[in-house]
């Protein structure tokens, strides 16, 4: 996962949902995205299909899959408008 591309995408697009921007960038990087155990797409988030995830207070658990295999997990927490903290998930 290229984290810098996520930060660049958030900086470049100040109009759309932060969560949809992040999911869209991860999809561009070839990942299938799961948030808090739920498969999601950037289009679904834009269509407000996962408002509860966008409104969640506290970190989201992000799981990234490629070719059906778990590649990476981390937490994502919004701290301000289009500003996010990304941390490695510790079990």
Secondary structure, DSSP 8 states (H G I E B T S, - for coil): --HHHHHHHHHH--SS-HHHHHHHHHHHTT-EEEETTEEE-HHHHHTTTTHHHHT--S-EEEEEEETTEEEEEEEEEEEETTEEEEEE---
